[in-house]
Amino acid sequence: MIKRVLIVDDDAWVCDVIARILVKNKYFVSTSPSAEHALELLSISTYDLIISDMMLTGISGLELTSRIVKEYPHIPVILITAHSDTEIMRCALGEGASDFIPKPFNIEAIPMLVERNLERHSLAQKKQIKIDEDLMFSTVYALAGAIDAKEPFTAEHSRRVTSLSLSLADAMDIPSTEKRCLELAAQVHDVGKIGVPDFILNKPSKLNDEEWNVMLLHPVRGSEIVGRVKQLSYVADVVRHHHERIDGSGYPDGLRAEEIPLLSRMISVADAFEVMTSNRVYRENCTQDEAFQELRLGAGSQFDSEIVETFIRINSEEPAAFA
């Protein structure tokens, strides 16, 4: 993919010289005569790197760097400077500058400098993504553990639902990014039960209307809890809708068919199967074949028919196992 570079300098000659060498090295280049104009361009176009003069008329290159780092943190900024003052350079680095082009500059060295900063920024972003993913999974497992501790009769339910959901994802060729979302959502699909009183969760008899209304809120509460964690906000919608039904009679929003997120429909089947085949405080478990029969009876009304058939096929070939 061709990288896009924006050059900001009130000296048209400087812009032209740098642009020519970068275009020669297969970069797409735009130029701007001021920081104000550059910010307008940034609001309507996407750039991979910015080269700016330190001493601009109006908003300075240093101020521009600070704005870009706050508003567009994914874009590295290289500053052109005639100053060799280490204090000024230290200040620029403090504002977020990625590197410097000293005047008078070696024009032939600029493409290598640009490439180095793009690569360095890419590696830094990948490292941050890994840190964020580690944080996400740590948070998810902590939340799932809190549910297991609150509802010991169904301890590790979320882990088993996750295992079933991921096997289903493999069979359905779900893309890796969606599969990661599925794993996170399955782990925390019941986190809203943290707000459900223990006497309701562990009641051995049928819930009355008031108790059932409290239980019906757990997907909403779960979505709200997950949504508060910035790195998990994208799975909140999946959590909210894992108790919707294909015929629209589910909760909390009465979504129908494909209005229900695909990942929610997948978790719904895995969740129901796991509940049916596990001992619960209010009843004993049923066999795998009995659970398959119940899933088929609910296909097209409660569950997505294609997902049910895929689920049964992969778990009939090999009995459902939990890693």
Rosetta blueprint (number, residue, H / E / L):
1 M L
2 I L
3 K L
4 R E
5 V E
6 L E
7 I E
8 V E
9 D L
10 D L
11 D L
12 A H
13 W H
14 V H
15 C H
16 D H
17 V H
18 I H
19 A H
20 R H
21 I H
22 L H
23 V H
24 K H
25 N L
26 K L
27 Y L
28 F E
29 V E
30 S E
31 T E
32 S E
33 P L
34 S L
35 A H
36 E H
37 H H
38 A H
39 L H
40 E H
41 L H
42 L H
43 S H
44 I H
45 S L
46 T L
47 Y L
48 D L
49 L E
50 I E
51 I E
52 S E
53 D E
54 M L
55 M L
56 L L
57 T L
58 G L
59 I L
60 S L
61 G H
62 L H
63 E H
64 L H
65 T H
66 S H
67 R H
68 I H
69 V H
70 K H
71 E H
72 Y L
73 P L
74 H L
75 I L
76 P L
77 V E
78 I E
79 L E
80 I E
81 T E
82 A L
83 H L
84 S L
85 D L
86 T H
87 E H
88 I H
89 M H
90 R H
91 C H
92 A H
93 L H
94 G H
95 E H
96 G L
97 A L
98 S L
99 D E
100 F E
101 I E
102 P E
103 K L
104 P L
105 F L
106 N L
107 I H
108 E H
109 A H
110 I H
111 P H
112 M H
113 L H
114 V H
115 E H
116 R H
117 N H
118 L H
119 E H
120 R H
121 H H
122 S H
123 L H
124 A H
125 Q H
126 K H
127 K H
128 Q H
129 I H
130 K H
131 I H
132 D H
133 E H
134 D H
135 L H
136 M H
137 F H
138 S H
139 T H
140 V H
141 Y H
142 A H
143 L H
144 A H
145 G H
146 A H
147 I H
148 D H
149 A H
150 K H
151 E L
152 P H
153 F H
154 T H
155 A L
156 E L
157 H H
158 S H
159 R H
160 R H
161 V H
162 T H
163 S H
164 L H
165 S H
166 L H
167 S H
168 L H
169 A H
170 D H
171 A H
172 M L
173 D L
174 I L
175 P L
176 S H
177 T H
178 E H
179 K H
180 R H
181 C H
182 L H
183 E H
184 L H
185 A H
186 A H
187 Q H
188 V H
189 H L
190 D L
191 V H
192 G H
193 K H
194 I H
195 G H
196 V L
197 P L
198 D H
199 F H
200 I H
201 L H
202 N L
203 K L
204 P L
205 S L
206 K L
207 L L
208 N L
209 D H
210 E H
211 E H
212 W H
213 N H
214 V H
215 M H
216 L H
217 L L
218 H H
219 P H
220 V H
221 R H
222 G H
223 S H
224 E H
225 I H
226 V H
227 G H
228 R L
229 V L
230 K H
231 Q H
232 L H
233 S H
234 Y H
235 V H
236 A H
237 D H
238 V H
239 V H
240 R H
241 H L
242 H L
243 H L
244 E L
245 R L
246 I L
247 D L
248 G L
249 S L
250 G L
251 Y L
252 P L
253 D L
254 G L
255 L L
256 R L
257 A H
258 E H
259 E H
260 I L
261 P L
262 L H
263 L H
264 S H
265 R H
266 M H
267 I H
268 S H
269 V H
270 A H
271 D H
272 A H
273 F H
274 E H
275 V H
276 M H
277 T L
278 S L
279 N L
280 R E
281 V L
282 Y L
283 R E
284 E L
285 N L
286 C L
287 T L
288 Q H
289 D H
290 E H
291 A H
292 F H
293 Q H
294 E H
295 L H
296 R H
297 L H
298 G H
299 A E
300 G L
301 S L
302 Q L
303 F E
304 D L
305 S H
306 E H
307 I H
308 V H
309 E H
310 T H
311 F H
312 I H
313 R H
314 I H
315 N H
316 S H
317 E H
318 E L
319 P L
320 A L
321 A L
322 F L
323 A L
